[in-house]
């Protein structure tokens, strides 16, 4: 069994590949005792802003008294950025314990799980073992073939849709939206973070097809894309718990979300008296948003 954090990271690095299909993640979750069935699952999908939205959603649920965690991707500096337990990134020891057990179970039962599948299952295991109520899962790529969809989300938050990963998801906004909404299940709730008519039409069709409730976009008035994503996360939490947060709860959730801002999300540094912005925007919409904030 791999026990040290460094050993776990090496193992995960060796298993980095994209392989479609749910057979591996479903088999692994079953071997781990189906941890997702003990949790209320919210999946965050979209082209940009998923991580910020997921963190704000988790903090808003926590502010409302719901024990919550978040599973994020990708990481920038450390694998521990992938798992947030009750408002804090897990320690290296906590990460190694959950992922070590997951890798051990996969290998002992000859389940050739990929890096992302191991991380997804390990995060769900950590959430269940910590006694959480809610798990917020950031999708890695689309939703139709994404391992987070195997957790059977009861709610989906769609941040926005742009042209990204077209080799996997399609070459139009409409096609990509369909892929990102493919995890919708009967009776689920879909919360929209965009008023793009093309996306709304795809969302309405997807909701009608499976019998899911669609909650339309609500303008927040914020000019910053980070602030808009944070407000979307808080609003999603309010939809899920069935009532608005109290003013103090909302302020606390937003304050904590901003204090735990993720790496490479508009990081501002001063280098030789020059302000330098570091951001991981990697598609036209993301670059446009970053340049708008820089200006």
C-alpha positions as CSV (number, residue, x, y, z in Angstrom):
1,X,0.0,0.0,0.0
2,X,1.2,3.5,-0.9
3,X,1.3,5.6,2.3
4,X,3.3,8.8,1.8
5,X,1.9,11.8,0.1
6,X,4.9,11.8,-2.4
7,X,4.3,8.1,-3.3
8,X,0.6,8.8,-3.9
9,X,1.4,11.7,-6.2
10,X,3.8,9.6,-8.1
11,X,1.2,6.9,-8.6
12,X,-1.4,9.4,-9.7
13,X,1.0,11.0,-12.2
14,X,1.6,7.6,-13.8
15,X,-2.2,7.1,-14.4
16,X,-2.9,10.3,-16.1
17,X,-4.9,9.6,-19.3
18,X,-8.3,10.2,-20.8
19,X,-10.4,7.1,-21.2
20,X,-14.1,7.2,-21.8
21,X,-16.8,5.1,-20.1
22,X,-18.2,4.8,-16.6
23,X,-17.4,1.1,-16.0
24,X,-14.2,1.8,-14.1
25,X,-15.4,4.6,-11.8
26,X,-18.7,2.7,-11.1
27,X,-16.8,-0.5,-10.2
28,X,-14.5,1.5,-8.0
29,X,-17.3,3.3,-6.2
30,X,-19.1,0.1,-5.6
31,X,-15.9,-1.5,-4.1
32,X,-15.6,1.5,-1.8
33,X,-19.2,1.1,-0.6
34,X,-20.8,3.6,-2.9
35,X,-19.8,6.7,-0.9
36,X,-21.8,9.0,-3.2
37,X,-25.1,7.5,-2.1
38,X,-24.5,8.9,1.4
39,X,-24.2,12.4,0.1
40,X,-26.3,15.0,-1.7
41,X,-24.3,15.6,-4.9
42,X,-24.1,18.9,-6.8
43,X,-22.2,18.9,-10.0
44,X,-20.8,22.2,-11.4
45,X,-20.3,22.2,-15.2
46,X,-19.4,24.9,-17.7
47,X,-16.5,26.3,-19.8
48,X,-15.2,28.8,-17.3
49,X,-15.6,29.7,-13.6
50,X,-16.4,26.2,-12.3
51,X,-13.9,26.2,-9.5
52,X,-14.8,29.6,-8.1
53,X,-18.5,28.8,-8.3
54,X,-18.0,25.4,-6.6
55,X,-16.0,26.9,-3.7
56,X,-18.6,29.7,-3.1
57,X,-21.4,27.1,-3.3
58,X,-19.7,24.9,-0.7
59,X,-19.1,27.9,1.6
60,X,-22.7,29.0,1.3
61,X,-24.0,25.6,2.2
62,X,-21.6,25.6,5.2
63,X,-22.9,29.0,6.2
64,X,-26.4,27.6,6.2
65,X,-25.3,24.8,8.5
66,X,-24.9,22.0,6.0
67,X,-21.6,20.1,6.3
68,X,-20.0,20.3,2.8
69,X,-17.0,19.6,0.8
70,X,-15.8,20.4,-2.7
71,X,-13.9,18.4,-5.3
72,X,-12.0,20.6,-7.8
73,X,-9.8,20.3,-10.9
74,X,-7.2,20.8,-12.1
75,X,-4.7,21.6,-9.4
76,X,-1.9,24.1,-9.9
77,X,0.7,23.7,-7.2
78,X,-0.4,20.7,-5.1
79,X,-2.8,17.7,-5.4
80,X,-4.3,18.8,-2.1
81,X,-6.0,21.7,-4.1
82,X,-8.4,19.0,-5.4
83,X,-10.3,18.3,-2.2
84,X,-11.8,20.9,0.2
85,X,-13.3,19.5,3.5
86,X,-15.5,21.9,5.5
87,X,-13.9,25.0,4.1
88,X,-10.2,24.0,4.0
89,X,-8.0,22.2,1.6
90,X,-7.2,18.8,2.9
91,X,-3.7,18.2,4.4
92,X,-1.2,16.0,2.6
93,X,-1.8,13.3,5.2
94,X,-5.6,13.4,4.7
95,X,-5.1,13.3,0.9
96,X,-2.7,10.4,1.1
97,X,-5.0,8.4,3.3
98,X,-8.1,8.7,1.1
99,X,-6.3,8.3,-2.2
100,X,-4.0,5.6,-0.9
101,X,-7.0,3.5,0.1
102,X,-8.7,4.2,-3.3
103,X,-5.6,3.1,-5.2
104,X,-5.2,0.0,-3.1
105,X,-8.8,-1.1,-3.7
106,X,-8.5,-0.4,-7.4
107,X,-5.3,-2.3,-7.8
108,X,-6.4,-5.3,-5.6
109,X,-9.5,-5.7,-7.8
110,X,-7.8,-5.0,-11.1
111,X,-9.8,-1.9,-11.9
112,X,-7.6,0.1,-14.3
113,X,-8.9,3.5,-13.1
114,X,-7.5,6.7,-14.5
115,X,-6.0,9.5,-12.4
116,X,-9.2,11.5,-12.6
117,X,-11.3,8.5,-11.7
118,X,-9.2,7.7,-8.7
119,X,-9.3,11.3,-7.5
120,X,-13.1,11.5,-7.9
121,X,-13.7,8.3,-6.0
122,X,-11.1,9.2,-3.3
123,X,-12.7,12.6,-2.8
124,X,-16.2,11.0,-2.4
125,X,-14.7,8.5,0.1
126,X,-13.1,11.4,2.1
127,X,-16.4,13.3,2.1
128,X,-18.4,10.3,3.4
129,X,-15.9,9.3,6.0
130,X,-15.9,12.9,7.3
131,X,-19.6,12.8,7.8
132,X,-20.5,15.5,5.3
133,X,-24.0,16.1,4.0
134,X,-23.2,17.8,0.6
135,X,-20.5,17.2,-2.0
136,X,-19.9,19.8,-4.7
137,X,-18.1,18.2,-7.7
138,X,-16.5,20.3,-10.4
139,X,-16.7,18.4,-13.7
140,X,-13.4,17.8,-15.5
141,X,-14.5,17.7,-19.1
142,X,-18.1,18.1,-20.3
143,X,-20.4,15.8,-18.4
144,X,-21.5,13.0,-20.7
145,X,-18.3,11.0,-20.1
146,X,-17.0,12.7,-17.0
147,X,-16.3,10.6,-13.9
148,X,-18.2,13.1,-11.6
149,X,-21.4,12.2,-13.4
150,X,-21.2,8.7,-12.0
151,X,-22.0,10.2,-8.6
152,X,-25.5,10.7,-9.9
153,X,-25.9,14.4,-9.1
154,X,-29.2,15.6,-7.8
155,X,-28.4,19.1,-8.9
156,X,-26.3,20.6,-11.7
157,X,-25.0,24.2,-11.9
158,X,-24.0,25.4,-15.4
159,X,-21.8,28.5,-15.3
160,X,-21.5,29.3,-19.0
161,X,-20.7,27.7,-22.3
162,X,-17.9,28.7,-24.7
163,X,-15.8,27.0,-27.4
164,X,-13.3,24.9,-25.5
165,X,-12.2,21.2,-25.8
166,X,-13.9,21.1,-29.2
167,X,-12.1,17.9,-30.1
168,X,-14.2,16.2,-27.4
169,X,-17.3,18.3,-26.9
170,X,-18.3,19.6,-30.3
171,X,-17.6,22.7,-32.4
172,X,-20.6,24.9,-31.6
173,X,-22.0,26.4,-28.4
174,X,-25.2,24.4,-28.8
175,X,-23.3,21.0,-29.1
176,X,-21.1,21.8,-26.2
177,X,-24.1,22.8,-24.0
178,X,-25.7,19.4,-24.8
179,X,-22.6,17.6,-23.6
180,X,-22.3,19.7,-20.4
181,X,-26.0,18.9,-19.6
182,X,-25.8,15.2,-20.3
183,X,-25.6,14.3,-16.6
184,X,-29.1,15.7,-15.9
185,X,-31.3,13.1,-14.2
186,X,-35.1,12.8,-13.7
187,X,-36.1,15.1,-10.9
188,X,-32.8,16.9,-10.8
189,X,-32.4,20.7,-10.5
190,X,-30.4,22.7,-13.2
191,X,-29.3,26.2,-12.1
192,X,-28.1,28.4,-15.0
193,X,-25.4,31.0,-14.6
194,X,-25.8,32.4,-18.1
195,X,-28.6,34.1,-20.1
196,X,-27.1,33.0,-23.5
197,X,-30.3,32.2,-25.5
198,X,-28.5,29.3,-27.2
199,X,-27.6,27.7,-23.8
200,X,-31.0,28.4,-22.4
201,X,-32.7,26.7,-25.3
202,X,-30.4,23.6,-24.8
203,X,-31.1,23.7,-21.1
204,X,-34.8,23.8,-21.6
205,X,-34.7,20.9,-24.0
206,X,-32.5,18.8,-21.7
207,X,-34.8,19.6,-18.7
208,X,-37.9,18.6,-20.6
209,X,-36.3,15.5,-22.0
210,X,-35.5,14.0,-18.5
211,X,-38.0,15.8,-16.3
212,X,-35.5,18.2,-14.6
213,X,-36.4,21.6,-13.1
214,X,-34.5,24.5,-14.8
215,X,-33.8,27.6,-12.7
216,X,-33.1,30.5,-15.0
217,X,-30.1,32.9,-14.8
218,X,-30.5,35.8,-12.4
219,X,-28.4,39.0,-13.1
220,X,-26.3,40.0,-10.2
221,X,-25.1,43.3,-11.5
222,X,-21.4,42.5,-10.7
223,X,-18.9,43.5,-13.4
224,X,-16.1,41.1,-12.1
225,X,-16.4,37.6,-13.5
226,X,-15.1,36.3,-10.2
227,X,-17.8,38.1,-8.2
228,X,-20.4,36.8,-10.7
229,X,-19.2,33.2,-10.2
230,X,-19.2,33.7,-6.4
231,X,-22.8,35.0,-6.5
232,X,-23.9,32.1,-8.7
233,X,-22.5,29.7,-6.1
234,X,-24.4,31.4,-3.3
235,X,-27.6,31.6,-5.3
236,X,-27.3,27.9,-6.2
237,X,-27.0,27.1,-2.5
238,X,-30.1,29.1,-1.7
239,X,-32.0,27.2,-4.4
240,X,-30.8,23.8,-3.0
241,X,-31.7,24.6,0.6
242,X,-35.0,26.1,-0.4
243,X,-34.7,29.6,1.1
244,X,-32.4,32.7,0.9
245,X,-29.5,32.9,3.2
246,X,-29.7,35.5,6.0
247,X,-27.7,38.6,5.3
248,X,-25.0,37.7,7.7
249,X,-24.7,34.1,6.3
250,X,-24.4,35.5,2.8
251,X,-21.7,38.0,3.8
252,X,-19.8,35.3,5.7
253,X,-20.0,32.8,2.7
254,X,-18.7,35.4,0.2
255,X,-15.9,36.6,2.6
256,X,-14.6,33.1,3.2
257,X,-14.9,32.2,-0.5
258,X,-12.8,35.2,-1.4
259,X,-10.3,34.5,1.3
260,X,-9.8,31.0,-0.1
261,X,-9.5,32.0,-3.7
262,X,-8.0,29.3,-5.9
263,X,-4.5,29.5,-7.4
264,X,-4.2,31.0,-10.9
265,X,-7.6,32.7,-10.6
266,X,-6.6,36.3,-11.2
267,X,-3.7,36.3,-8.8
268,X,-2.1,39.7,-8.5
269,X,1.6,39.9,-7.5
270,X,4.1,42.7,-7.4
271,X,7.4,41.9,-9.1
272,X,10.1,44.7,-9.1
273,X,7.4,47.2,-8.4
274,X,5.4,46.0,-11.4
275,X,1.9,44.5,-10.9
276,X,1.8,41.0,-12.5
277,X,-1.5,39.1,-13.0
278,X,-1.4,35.3,-13.1
279,X,-4.5,33.6,-14.5
280,X,-5.2,30.2,-16.0
281,X,-7.7,31.4,-18.6
282,X,-7.1,29.2,-21.6
283,X,-9.9,29.9,-24.0
284,X,-11.2,33.1,-25.7
285,X,-14.0,33.8,-23.2
286,X,-11.6,33.3,-20.3
287,X,-8.9,35.5,-21.8
288,X,-11.5,38.2,-22.5
289,X,-12.7,38.2,-18.9
290,X,-9.2,38.4,-17.5
291,X,-8.2,41.3,-19.8
292,X,-11.4,43.1,-18.8
293,X,-10.4,42.9,-15.2
294,X,-6.9,44.0,-16.0
295,X,-8.2,47.1,-17.7
